[in-house]
């Protein structure tokens, strides 16, 4: 079963980031853009090992947002990565399922991740995420509001009606930093 690192230190986060950099798919932003748009540190990291070897990671970013005047605890999923030799073996599914359990423990109401929905949408749907189908917004390091697409959401508590969020014309703002 995947394990949890609560409040990872910057040293641990950067060490695990090296694993991500080695096994991540194609990046769509330059390193400079990444530093400007992805600067938050995860509250939790879910890691999976097989025979003592690190094979998968999921980062969880937790923050409070307001949507339609209601305060919600948002669990942003970022950095889902599986070692290239262990893909299609259930590693990502196991880490994501553990991430959902941990978000429940943290009182998260809704989870959001961003992906290439054409390529990976059906995978994330298997663990309960639904395609948002419209942009969501975040603030970069300079406080500039930026749109992003490819969002997928999942209700973690009964407080949230995902269909209402998907069908709403209200802006979905996820706060500082993208996932």
N, C-alpha and C positions, 0 to 999 in steps of 0.2 A: 504494500500500500504506500502511496506517496506520502511524504512527510512535509511538515509545515515549518517554515522559518518565520517567526513573528518579529516584526520590526528589524529587518536585516540591517546590519551596519553597512556603511558605504563600502568598506573593504570586501565584505561578503558579496554585496550587490555587484561590485565591479568584477570580482572573481567569476561570478556566475554569468555576468555579461559577456565575458570572453567565450564561454561555452555557447551562448546565444549567437555571437558573431560568427562562430565556426559552423554552426548548423542551421542558421536562419536561411530562409529563401531569399529571393531577390529584394533588395531595398529600393524603395521608390523615392526616397528623399536623400539629399546629400548629407554628409556628416554634419555640416554647418546647420542645415535645416532641422536635423534631428535634435541637435542641442537646443535650438530655439523652441521647438514644438513639444519635445518629450523630456521634461526636466524634473518631473515629480518622482519621488522615491516610493517604491511599493511598501505597503503596510505589511503584506504577507507575500511570501514566495512559497509555492508548492513545488517540490522537487521529487523526481522519481529516479530511483537507482535500480539497476539490475546487476546482480553479482558485484555490488560495490561500485559499479560504474555509473556516473551521472548520465541519464538518458533522456530526461525531460524536465521542462520548467514551465510554470505559469506565474506571472506576477499579478497581484491584486492591489489596486489602488482604491482607497476608500475615502469618500468625501460626501458632504451634504450638499444637495442641490435643491432648487425650488422649481417645481413644474406646475403650472396653472394654480399658483398660490399655495401649493402643498409642499412641505419640506419632506424630502426623501433622502435616504442614505443610498448612495450609488456605489456599487462595486465595479470599478473599471478593470477589465481583463486586458492584460498586455503581455507581450513577450511569450506567447505560446510557441514553444519550440521543442522539437524532438530530434534526438541524435539521428543522423541520416541512416545509420545501420539498423535503427529500431522503429522506423516508420511503418505504419500499417500493422502494428502489433498491439494496439490498444493503449499505448503510453499516454498520448494526448487525451484520450477519452478518460482515462483514470485520473490524470491530473486535473482535468476540468471538473469531473464529478467531485473530487476532493475540494476543489476551489468553491463549488456551490455549497458544500457542507460547511466550510469555514466561513463563507459569507453569511450563511444562516446564523452561525454562532456569533458573528459580529453585528447582527441586527441590520444587515443590508436589505433594502427593499427591492432594488432592481439592479441588474447587472447589464453592462454595455461593453461590447468589444467591437473592434473595427477590423474588417478583413476584406479580401476580394470575394464578394458574395457569389460571383459566377464560378469561381474556382473552389472555394471552401465553404460556401453557404450550406450545402447539404450536410457536410460534416458537423458543423455547429448546430444545425437543426436537430441532429440526433441526440444532442445533450440539452435540448429544450430552448435554444435561442431562435428568435424570429427576426426576419429581415425588417429593419426599420423602414427602408424604402424612401428615405428623405435625409437631407443633411442634419447633422447635429453640430453644435458649436462648442469651441473651447477657446481659452485665452492663452496665447503664447507667452514666452518669457518677457516680452516687451509690453504685455497687456493688450495686445491687438487681438480682436475677436476673429477667429478663423473657422471656416466651415470644413467639415470632413464628411465623406460619404462612406458607404460600406458598413454602416452601423448595424449591429444585431443586438437585440435586447431579450432579457429573460426576467420574469418576475421571480423574486426570491421569497417575498412574503405576500400575503393576501391583500396588503395595503395598495397594491399596484394592479391596474388593469392595462396590460400590455397593448391590447387592441385599441384602447382609448388613446394611448400615446402614439401608436402607429398612425391612427386616423386623424389625429389632432393637427390643426394648422399652427398651434402654438410652438414657438421656438424651444428646442431642447438644448439647453446649455449645460455642459458638464463641468464647468469651472476651469481652473488653471491647469494647463498641460493636457495634452492628448494622451491616449493610452497606447 
